[in-house]
Amino acid sequence: MNKIYNVGIIGGGVSGVVTALELAKYGVDTILFEQKESVVNGPPFCHLHAGGNLYPDISDEQCRILMKQSIDMARLFPESIDKRPTFISIPKSEKYAVDIIQDRLDMLVSYYKTLIDEDPLNEILGSPDDYYKIYSKQDLIELAEQPNVERPNTPDEWISNTIKLVDYEKLKTPVTLVQEYGWNLFRLAAQAQLALNKTENCNLKLNTSVIDIKDVRNENVDYNWEIYTKDEVYRVNYLVNSCGFKTGKFDESLHINTERLIEFKAAYVSKWQPIPGLIPELIFHGERGTPHGMVQLTPYSDDYYQIHGMTENITLFKDGLIQSKTNEAQPQFGEDINQKLFRGWKTDDINTRTENAIESVSKFVPSFKSATVGGPPLFGAQQIPGDDPSLRVGEVSFPYKSYARSEIVKASSALTVANQIITKIQEEKIIPVIAKRTNQNSLLDCISKDEIDQLASQLTIERGYPEALSKLIIEN
Ligand SMILES: Cc1cc2nc3c(=O)[nH]c(=O)nc-3n(C[C@H](O)[C@H](O)[C@H](O)COP(=O)(O)OP(=O)(O)OC[C@H]3O[C@@H](n4cnc5c(N)ncnc54)[C@H](O)[C@@H]3O)c2cc1C
């Protein structure tokens, strides 16, 4: 109990670890508490969302933010980025118009160019002129005649492999191929944990649940907060609450009432027969929450595929999206969701929902009917600040002096949040002003690919998933 840490961070999800690593890089001493046995072990992520093209209903501004933040995070964690493109289509049954999507893509290309003008190292999505390519029905007919390519290198090769499998008569044309990449959470977790283990500036406390906090800012002691675990009390000057969907728990103990939503969702792991050439992520747009909500097929290595289906019998759940009540900052799920979230899924539920997911893909990819359950689902609950469930870019707020609350909606916002917290800590004079701020992190840069491969594989197996999920289909 003797040491006073500059910063105490509760929650070792992507937000907490990036904040800890950014502070450690500047020599600021921190203590990071994670209740689980490894970091970045909460709700999953698998899409980088560099442009927000999976969300036709969000604003252009949110799309630009997602692109910029995604590029920043990809530069920090390049070994977690799977550089396979995304095929975007709209079924004929859906309301969205193809030209709206294309207007937005043109806007994104010019924005991407400005990011590269600011810093050439931002060019991680390939050349801006190749950010997207559209394909008419005639193009698809011609590409369907081309031979398969085991490891495609050009947009046409990706589409040629895809279009032989997809029933494109069901889709509006043109369709689009865009350089939105995959994001491997196991590899990011491995790189972050290895970097945290190497730095002396962060005391990483795994398997350590914070049970309470005490505000001692007015108690005439030379620190601001006490953090209570089962066995000890830790003293810190600045407190960061990055508890994910449990953020409200500590707001409640500080008597802060905040509006927030929390949402439980799941994605399913399936195994298919080997196919002749790699395919991109496949998106079939649809209205969220209706029986024909969006279908997403995400390729992994060794014939594993992850599936999202934005309907209540696949990814979404009845009573899965809930709101904080008056006088209650932390919303509470019902029993069915708590069972899945904390105590495990029943085998029947895994099988039924994964089979529903396979069925939803096979409407557009008929041969996918032969896919089978490939492992347990990737699932979790996430926070959405405020009351708008379509928000995709949540960030950080500072409800009290010396207290930051991170509420990111997409993993890509983690570095932005870390930077905002560091600025605030300087303003409050908890740390001296940092002379030169940079987005590069040498603690992360010095972790080798081999180390990441090894730990990512170990974490994937420990968490009960097929080892294939720790690999990229397109290696850097
Ligand atoms: C099915 C699904 C798919 C998703 N797909 C994507 C995607 O493709 N791309 C994307 O960008 N985002 C995606 N998201 C959202 C993404 O998962 C979240 O935005 C992100 O994980 C939030 O990170 P976080 O660090 O804020 O919270 P979390 O990852 O939830 O981390 C919070 C951490 O705090 C710990 N904690 C909580 N309470 C305590 C305590 N008292 N003591 C100690 N530790 C504590 C938890 O164990 C947890 O590790 C998806 C979410 C879901 C549910």
The ligand as a MOL file (V3000), in Angstrom:
LIG
                    3D

  0  0  0     0  0            999 V3000
M  V30 BEGIN CTAB
M  V30 COUNTS 53 58 0 0 0
M  V30 BEGIN ATOM
M  V30 1 C -20.1940 -9.7010 -31.0680 0
M  V30 2 C -19.3940 -8.4220 -31.0980 0
M  V30 3 C -18.6670 -8.1340 -32.2480 0
M  V30 4 C -17.9010 -6.9460 -32.3110 0
M  V30 5 N -17.1880 -6.7050 -33.4410 0
M  V30 6 C -16.4100 -5.6010 -33.5080 0
M  V30 7 C -15.5960 -5.3650 -34.6550 0
M  V30 8 O -15.6060 -6.1540 -35.6030 0
M  V30 9 N -14.8060 -4.2610 -34.6600 0
M  V30 10 C -14.7530 -3.3880 -33.6080 0
M  V30 11 O -13.9960 -2.4190 -33.6540 0
M  V30 12 N -15.5120 -3.5840 -32.5060 0
M  V30 13 C -16.3310 -4.6650 -32.4240 0
M  V30 14 N -17.0790 -4.8900 -31.3050 0
M  V30 15 C -16.9930 -3.9110 -30.2040 0
M  V30 16 C -15.7240 -4.1310 -29.3910 0
M  V30 17 O -15.6780 -5.4500 -28.9240 0
M  V30 18 C -15.6990 -3.1660 -28.2070 0
M  V30 19 O -15.8360 -1.8610 -28.6700 0
M  V30 20 C -14.3890 -3.1950 -27.4430 0
M  V30 21 O -14.0120 -4.4910 -27.1020 0
M  V30 22 C -14.5330 -2.3700 -26.1810 0
M  V30 23 O -13.2850 -2.3510 -25.5360 0
M  V30 24 P -13.1490 -1.8250 -24.0560 0
M  V30 25 O -11.7230 -1.9220 -23.6940 0
M  V30 26 O -13.8300 -0.5220 -23.8910 0
M  V30 27 O -14.0430 -2.8240 -23.1800 0
M  V30 28 P -13.8450 -4.3880 -22.8820 0
M  V30 29 O -13.1710 -5.0770 -23.9830 0
M  V30 30 O -15.1720 -4.8820 -22.4300 0
M  V30 31 O -12.8300 -4.3740 -21.6660 0
M  V30 32 C -13.2190 -4.1070 -20.3540 0
M  V30 33 C -12.3630 -4.9660 -19.4460 0
M  V30 34 O -12.5990 -4.5810 -18.0950 0
M  V30 35 C -12.5350 -5.7400 -17.2890 0
M  V30 36 N -13.2370 -5.4070 -16.0400 0
M  V30 37 C -14.5350 -5.0350 -15.9020 0
M  V30 38 N -14.8100 -4.8160 -14.6100 0
M  V30 39 C -13.6470 -5.0170 -13.9220 0
M  V30 40 C -13.2910 -4.9400 -12.5500 0
M  V30 41 N -14.1920 -4.6010 -11.6160 0
M  V30 42 N -12.0170 -5.2380 -12.2010 0
M  V30 43 C -11.0820 -5.5880 -13.1350 0
M  V30 44 N -11.3740 -5.6890 -14.4520 0
M  V30 45 C -12.6380 -5.4070 -14.8370 0
M  V30 46 C -13.2220 -6.7960 -18.1440 0
M  V30 47 O -12.8560 -8.1030 -17.7540 0
M  V30 48 C -12.7230 -6.4460 -19.5470 0
M  V30 49 O -11.5610 -7.1680 -19.8900 0
M  V30 50 C -17.8750 -6.0480 -31.2080 0
M  V30 51 C -18.6080 -6.3470 -30.0520 0
M  V30 52 C -19.3620 -7.5180 -29.9840 0
M  V30 53 C -20.1240 -7.8060 -28.7220 0
M  V30 END ATOM
M  V30 BEGIN BOND
M  V30 1 1 1 2
M  V30 2 1 2 3
M  V30 3 2 2 52
M  V30 4 2 3 4
M  V30 5 1 4 5
M  V30 6 1 4 50
M  V30 7 2 5 6
M  V30 8 1 6 7
M  V30 9 1 6 13
M  V30 10 2 7 8
M  V30 11 1 7 9
M  V30 12 1 9 10
M  V30 13 2 10 11
M  V30 14 1 10 12
M  V30 15 2 12 13
M  V30 16 1 13 14
M  V30 17 1 14 15
M  V30 18 1 14 50
M  V30 19 1 15 16
M  V30 20 1 16 17
M  V30 21 1 16 18
M  V30 22 1 18 19
M  V30 23 1 18 20
M  V30 24 1 20 21
M  V30 25 1 20 22
M  V30 26 1 22 23
M  V30 27 1 23 24
M  V30 28 2 24 25
M  V30 29 1 24 26
M  V30 30 1 24 27
M  V30 31 1 27 28
M  V30 32 2 28 29
M  V30 33 1 28 30
M  V30 34 1 28 31
M  V30 35 1 31 32
M  V30 36 1 32 33
M  V30 37 1 33 34
M  V30 38 1 33 48
M  V30 39 1 34 35
M  V30 40 1 35 36
M  V30 41 1 35 46
M  V30 42 1 36 37
M  V30 43 1 36 45
M  V30 44 2 37 38
M  V30 45 1 38 39
M  V30 46 1 39 40
M  V30 47 2 39 45
M  V30 48 1 40 41
M  V30 49 2 40 42
M  V30 50 1 42 43
M  V30 51 2 43 44
M  V30 52 1 44 45
M  V30 53 1 46 47
M  V30 54 1 46 48
M  V30 55 1 48 49
M  V30 56 2 50 51
M  V30 57 1 51 52
M  V30 58 1 52 53
M  V30 END BOND
M  V30 END CTAB
M  END
